[in-house]
Amino acid sequence: MASSMFVKVTCLAMICLVLGIPLANAAPSCPEVQQTLAPCVPYVTHPGPPISPPPPCCNAVKTLNGQSKTTQDRRDVCGCLKSMMGGIPGLNLPAIASLPKDCGVDIGYIISPNMDCNKVN
């Protein structure tokens, strides 16, 4: 009886793992992108001379880049970034455009309000 229960629990665990794999590899949603990049808001809204992005901001950029594995993932994140830009008052466009480079990350495009996310590879 105990052996039968063990087999059932093991099968259930395996099914959960298999079903969870696509979710774990999915691109982050826009709310997740916003939450991940929250440490960057002070940097991209700083009106003065350029400062270096803080480590938590660069960690967020690197994390988001690592989660964007496919072309569609990168396009989705691009779309989120583009929509977010309209909702951040006092956005410093040069700071946001240089953010990935300043953090040592190549995202393959320059972040701007005019970016065409359909051209992101």
N, C-alpha and C positions, 0 to 999 in steps of 0.2 A: 504494500500500500504506500509506504513512504517513498519507495523507488518510483512508483507511478506519479506521485505528486512532484517529485524532483524533475522528472522528464517534462511534465506539463509546465512547470515554472521556468525551466530552461528554454523550452520552445517559446513561451510567451516573451521571455527576455530577448531571444534572438529576433522575434518578429518586431519588437519595439526598436531594437537596434537597426534593423534593416529599414524600417519605415522612417526612422529618424535621420538617416544619412542624407536624403535630399534636403531636409530642412536645415541641417547643419551646414550644407554647402550653398545654400541660397544666398543671393545678394542681400545686403542689409536693406531694410525698409527705410523710407524717408524719416520717420520718427527715430529710427536707430541711427541714421546718419546724423541727424540733428543732435541727438544725445551724445554720440561719440565725439562730435566736433565742438561740443560746448566749451571745452577748455581753450579753444582758439578764438572765441568771440572777443575777449579783451584785446588780443593781438590784432585782429582784423578791423577793429573799430578805434584803434589808437590813432589820434589825429596828428601827432607830432612826427619827428624824424623817425626813420626806420629803427626798430628794435629787433632783437632776435626773438623768434617764437619760443615760448617757454617749453621745457621738456614735456609736460603733459600734453600740450598741443601737438608737438611733433610725434609723440607716441600715438595720439589719436589719428593723425594723418597716415602713419605707417600701418596702424591696425586696419583702417578703412581700405587702404590700398591692398593689403593682404587679403581682405575679404572680397575684393572685386576681381575674381579670377577670370571671368569670361568677358567677351566684348559686350554682351548684353548687361552684365553686372556693371561694367564701367559706364555704359550709357545710362543705366538707371541711376547710378550715383551722380553722374553729371546732371541729370534732370533734377535730382533732389537739390544739388548745390545751386543750380540755376534758380529754382523756385525759392530757396532759402534766402538768396541774395536780396530779394525784394522786401523781405521781412526783417532785415537787420538795419536799424537806423544808424547812420554815421559810418557806413561801411567804407573802409579805406581800400579802394580797388587795387592800387599797386601792391598793398600788403597781401591781399587775398590771392592776387595773381602769382606772387612770388612764394607763397606759403609752401607748396610742395617742394620746390627747389631749395628753399631755406631749411627745410627739414631733411634734405637729402633723398627725396623721393621723386621719381619720374612717373607722373600719371599719364603722360602722353598728350596732354592738352593744357592750355592756359585757362585758368578759371576767370570767367568774365560774364557780365550780364548778356553778352551777345554770342556766347559760344553755341555752336551747333552740335548738340549731343549726338545726333545721328551720324556725325563724322568721326566720333570717338571709336578707336579700335581696341 
